[in-house]
Amino acid sequence: MIGLTAGASAPDLLVNEVIEKLRERGATSVRTLSGREENVTFSLPRALQLI
């Protein structure tokens, strides 16, 4: 059994790619457990924003 957690800053695409790699290596099922939904966004630092 492998546990995978992801915070608000982890893109869904990345999480899904990790799950796919685990399946390629023999994982046979994925189970989503209930938890607290995070709805947080992060802004780029001012120095990195395009003017």
Sequence and secondary structure as in RCSB ss.txt:
>XXXX:A:sequence
MIGLTAGASAPDLLVNEVIEKLRERGATSVRTLSGREENVTFSLPRALQLI
>XXXX:A:secstr
       TTS HHHHHHHHHHHHHTT                   GGGS  
